[in-house]
Amino acid sequence: MKKKEDFSTWLNDIIDRAGILDIRYPIKGTYVWRPYGFKVRANVLRILRGLLDETGHEEVLFPLLIPEEEFMKEAIHVKGFEDEVYWVTHGGLTPLNVKLALRPTSETAIYPMFALWIRSHADMPIKVYQVVNVFRYETKATRPLIRLREITTFKEAHTAHATPEDAERQVEEALSIYKRFFDTLGIPYVVSKRPDWDKFPGADYTIAFDTVLPDGRSLQIGTVHNLGTNFSKTFDILFENTQGEQEHAYQTCYGISDRVIASHIAIHGDDKGLSLMPEIAPVQCVIVPIIFKGREEAVLRAVEKAEKALKGLRVHVDRGEGTPGSKFYHWEMKGVPLRIEIGPRDAEKDTAVLVRRDTGEKKTVPLGDLSGSAAAALREMEASMRKKAEDELKAMITEAATLEEAARILREKGGIIRTVWCGEKECGVEIEEVLNAKLLGTNNESASGPCIHCGGKGRHILHISRSY
């Protein structure tokens, strides 16, 4: 299946054939992580945990179940999720006195505990995160890794601060963490402040990261929310400030999901299968011996030498049965960044052939130089894959001055429209209706010229797309 001809079918096919997920689990919108996919996931989370830990975040784990009373406290928050909540109503055959929600997100589970932990300004900042599964009764068409009923890779961070300025600084830190994270994974993005009607329920404002998939639709891959004191007032998160007065804590939260892995697969994969950045590939180098009868021993000695030279990388030697061609196909499907071929002639010359997954480029190197050559090739791959993805996203961001022009671009090309907006809600909602698209939001650039819809004074640079 061709990626550009039928992206949706291609993605399902690659996820299956590369061993990422098994999508046959008998509940809509839930999937099984297979061993290879789980290793990719673990490597992605290792990067994210490292970034959070080095910035003073601490990992925690809160219960899955949230009592109805706690969940219903924050009215705006509840309204944002009321159609999506799964409720536990029985313990065995016995009806429960209190219904329990399966967390759609964990503010209402975590913040009652913050109220117990925080007494003084000296108790803050609190910066915690967890990687958990969350449940949302998704009524739209579900898609593996993109639109789920059980989101299995939900990283949510929650913070509490003694001043609004500290909370603002935390938002900036969260944005910086996500930028470094997505850059490491080679996932290009635009950053937009969501319009008020599309912000996280209960937040003062929401800033989101979006990328564009090969079918021209945008995908939200990360969000950062400044909660102000909205939740701390609901859950009585009070502290004694430096003047000895009681004050409500200032909070932020930010999250990502399985969509990060979906976007990496979609952006870097091709018609041969996955193409994984070396940092997250379960196998960074695969060595394929090319055996000819009567010349096995020399080849296997060279393979052993190569394997030792590559110590420190994640290396696999394919000693299985099958033709070299079938092995090449298998590991290309798996997205292994670097293939090393060693046949009888290579063994004689004490060389190996390096093949890059992203470009197919081949290079013959002495076995004595293999370690350095492989490391250099992996570094070059990372830079090349990152730049290619960034260039592709830039090509999918198009300026438009009128709704007619924007509609034509979305119809013919897709991607993200960059335009000018007056900032008025009524005008923004009408733009969404006319274009059948979503206002991703605004950025910090100053705008000049008339609003794309009403013709009034432009106040913001606006991003618009058709999105998942």
N, C-alpha and C positions, 0 to 999 in steps of 0.2 A: 504494500500500500504506500502511495506517495504522500509525503507529509503535506505538501502544498496543495494537493488536489482534494484531500479529505482529511483534514487535521484531526477531527474527533475520532474517526475510525483508526487512524494512524496511532494516536496516543493510546487508545485502549489496546491495540495490537502490541505496541512496544512494551507497555507495562506488563502485559501477559508474557510475551516471548522472552523478555529480558529477565524475568523472574523477580519483578518488583512487588507486585500484588497478585493475589488470586481474587478475582472479582466475582466468583461464583457463590459466595456465602449467601445463604437463603434469607437475608433481610435486606431490603432495598437501602442503598446508601451506606452499607457497611462492607468492609473488605478485609482480607487477611494479608498481613505483611509476610512475605516469603523471606527466607534467609538472606538472599542477596540484597533485596530491597531494604531489609532491616539493617544491614551493614551500611548501606548508603545513608539511611536515616540516622544511624548512630554517629557517623562521621560528620553529618550536617550539625547534629546537636552538640557534638564535641566542640566544634568551632564556636557555636553560639554560647555554650556554657563558659568557654574560655573568655569570651568578650564580656559576659556578665560578671563572672567572678573577679576579673581584673579591675572592674569598676566598682567593686564593693557590694555587689548583690550577693545574697545568700539563698541557696536553694532550699525549698520547703516542700511539704506535701500535705494538702488539705483534703478532707473527705469529699467524696463524690456527691453525697446526698445533702440537700439543703432543706431545712424545715420550711414549710409553707409560710409560717409567720415571718421568718427572717427574709425570705425571698420577696414577700409582698410589701415589705416596708418602703422600698424606694419606688414610688408610683411611676415615675417617668421611665425608670429602668425596666420595670415589669412590663409596661406597655410596649416597650421595644422588643420584648421577647415572648409576650404572652401566647402568640400563635405557634411558638417553636418548642415549648417546654414539654418534656416527658415527665409524667407524674407516677410515682410509686404509691399505690393506694392500699396494698395488702402486704402483710407479712405471712407468707404461707397462705392459709385460707382465712386468716383473721384480718378484718378491715382495720387499718391504722387509725388511731385517733387524730393524728396529724399527717397530712399528706407530705410526701417528700419529693422534691424536684431533683432530677438528674441535672447536674450543673450545665447550663448553656454557656456560662462563663462564671467566674468565682468571686466577684465583688461581694455578693451577699453571703458567701461562706467565709471569706477572709476578714471582712471589716468588723464583724462582731468580736473577733479575736483581737484585732487592732485596738478596739475600745478597752480590752482588758490589759493589753500590754503597754499602752501609752498613758503616762501620768504627768510627765514633765517634758519641757522642751529638750531636756537632756536625753530623753529616750529616742529622739529622732536625729537624723533621718532613719527611717526603716526602709530597706530596699530588699524585697524578697521576690523570688520567682519560682514557678513550678512548671514542669512539663507533664501534661496529663491528657486524658481523653475528655472531651465534652460532647454533649448530645443536643442536637437541634432537629426538630421535626421539620425537615426541609420538604416543602411541597412542590418545588420546581423539579425539573428533570435532574436527577443526581448524576454526577460524573466522578470517576475515580480521582482522588487527590484534590479535586477542585470544588465540588459541591457534594457534601457528605451529610449523613445523619449522625454518624459517630466520627468526630474529628479526633484522630488518634495522636496527632503530633501538635498539640496546642501548648505553645509556650506563652505564659502570661506572667508579667511582672507587675508588682503592686508596691507603691511607695507612699510614705507619709512624711510631711515636712512641717517645720515650725513657722515658716513664712511663705507668702505667695511667691516671693522672689526665688526661694529655694526650689519650689515646685516648678517654676519656669526654667530654672537651670537644669532640673531633672528631665524636662521635656527635651531640652537641647542635647543632653547626654544620651537620652534614648534614641534620638534621631541620629546622632553620631555612631552609636553602636550598630544600628540597623544599616547605615550606609557602609560601614566597614564589613558587616556580615554579607550583605548582598554583593559588594565588590569582590569579596573573597570567593563567592560562588559564581561570579561572572554573570550575575543577573542584573541587567540594566533597569533603571526605574526613573519615574518622575515623582516628585513630592508635591502634594497638594493639600491645602487646608480645606476640608470638606465644608460644603455649605451647611448652615445651621440645621436645616431640615434633614440632613443626612449624617449628622454627627452621632457618636456613640450615645445611647440613651443614658442620660445623667451626667454627661460631660459638659464642661464649659466650651470646649472646642476639641476637634479631632484633626490630626494630621495623618495622611495616609501615603503609603508607597504603592504605586501601580506600575506594572509592566505590560507589554503587549505581546500576545501569543501569535503564532503564525497565521491564525485565521483572521487577524486584524482586530480582535476583541481585547479589551484591557482586562487585567486580572489584579485585584487588590491583594498584595502580598504581605502587608504589614501596616499596623496602625499604632498611633501614639495619642493618648488622651490626657488632657489636663482636666481633672475632675473638680478643681476648686475645693469648696467645702460642701458640695452637694451631698456626697455620701457620708461625710463625717458628721453632718447635722442629723442625718437620718439614723445613723448608728451610734450617736453620742461618743464620737472619738474626740475627747476633750483633753487638753493638757494645760498645765500651768506655765504661762510664758515668763519672760525675764522680769516683768513688772509684777509678778505674783497674781496675775489675772487668769481666769479660765478662758480658753480660746479653742475653736475648732481647728483640727489639723487640715492641712492642705495636701491634696493627694494627686497622684498620677497613676496611670496604668498603661501597659502597652503589650501587644501580642502579635504572634505569627502563627501559621498553621501548616498543614500538609501542602498547602499551595506553593510553598517555597520549593519543595521537591518537584512538584508538577511543573513549575515554571522553568526550573533547571533542565528537566527532561525535554520540555517543549522547545525551549530556545536553542539548546545545543545539539539535540538529537537530529538524525537525518534518516534517509531512506534505508540505511543499513542497520539502524538501531540507536541505542544510547551513544552519547559521547560525553563522558563524565570529566569534569575538572579533576586533575590529579589529587587535589586536596581531599575530595570526598569519595574517590574511587576505591571500592573494597580491594581491588587488585590494580596496582599502578603499572606493573610490568608483567606481561606473560611471556614466558620463554617457550617457543615451539620447536622441539627437535625435529629435523627433517631426516628421517632414517632411510637408508638404503641397505638392502641385505648385504651382509659381509663387511659393512663399514660402520656398524653400530657403535663399536667401542670408542672410536675416536670422537664421534659426535657426542656421546654421553659424557666423555671426559670434558669436552669443551663446554657442555651445558652445565656441568657441576662447577666448573671454573667461573662461568658467567653468573650462576646463582650466588656464589660466594662474593663475587665482586659487587653485586647489587644489594648486599646486606644493608639494612637500614631503610630500604623501600619495601612496599608490600608487593612481594613477588610470588608468582605461581608458575610452576613448570608443568606444562600439559604433557604428561606421560601416557595419556589415555590412547585407546585405539582410535582409528579414524585417519582419514587423509589429512595432509597439511591444509588443503583448501577448506575442508569442513571445520577444522579447528580455527582457521582464520575467520571464517564466517561467524562461528560461535562467539569468539571473543570480541569481534566487532559489534555484534548485537549487544553484548554486555557493556560496551562502552569503555573497555580497558584502554587507558591513554596510550600505552606504548607496547608494541609487540616486538619481540626479539627472536629472529629466525636464525637457526644454526644448522647447516647441512654439512655434508662431507667436505665440500670445497672450503667452506668457512673454517671447519675444524683444521684442515690442512694449513690454511693461511693464518690460523689463530685470530680469526675475525668473527664478527657477528653483524647481522643486518638489523638496523633499528627502523621500525615503521611507526609513524605517528598516526593515531586514530583520527585526529581532526582533519588532516590534510591528505593523508595517504603517502606522504613524503617518505622515501627510503634513503637510508644512509648506511654505508658499510664502515665499521670502526674496528680497530684492534681490540681484542679482549682486554688487553692491559689498560685501555682507555675507556672501558665500558662504563664504569661507575660515573666518571665525570661527564661522559657523553650523554648518558641516560638522564642525569640530573639536569644538565643544560637543556635537553630536549623537553623535559617536563616543565621547566621554567618558561621556555619559549612558547609551549602550548598554552599555558595559563594566560600569558600576555596576549597571545594571538586570539584565543577564544573570547577573552574579555573584550578586546577591541572590536572583533567582528560583531558580537552581540550589541555593543554600544552603538556601533554604526548602523546596525539594523533598526534599533529603536529610534535613533535620530531620523532615519528615513521614513519612519512611521508617524512622526509628529509634523503636522501640516498647518500652516497659517490659513485662516479664513476670515474674511471681513463681513460676509453676509450669511444668513441662514441657508439661502439657496446654494451657496458655494460649499458650506459645511455639509449639507445634505448630500450633495454630489460626491464629496470626498469620502464620506462615511459609506455611501453606497458602492462606490467603485474601488476604494482602497482600504477603508477602515482605519484603524490606528487612533491617534489622539489629535483632536482639533485644538489648536492654540489660537485664542481670540481675545477680544475685549468685552468686558461685562460691566454694567452699571452697579451691580451688587444687590439689586432689589430682588426680594424673594419672588414676587409675582412674575417678574420678568424671567427669572431663572427657571421657575416651574414651567412656564410657557415654552422656553427653549427646549427643555427636556421632552415636553409633549410633542412639539413640532418635529423635532429630530428623532424621536423615539430613541433617545440616548440619555446618558447620565452625565450630570455635572460632577466631574471628579473633584473640582474645587479650584482654588486660586493659589498663586504663589506670591513671593515677596516683591516681585518686580513692579515698578510703577507703570501704569497704563496710560496711553494717550490715544485719542481718537474716540469715535462714537461706539456705543454698545452695539453688539452684533444684532440685537433684536429690536430694542426700543429706539435706538438712535440717540439716547441720552448720553450724558458725559460718562465716559469710561473710567472706572475706578480700579479695576482689577484685570490682570491677565488670567484668563480662565482656560481650564482644560476640560474637554468634553470627549466622551467616547461611548461606544456601545460595549457593554462590559458583561462579564459573567456574574 
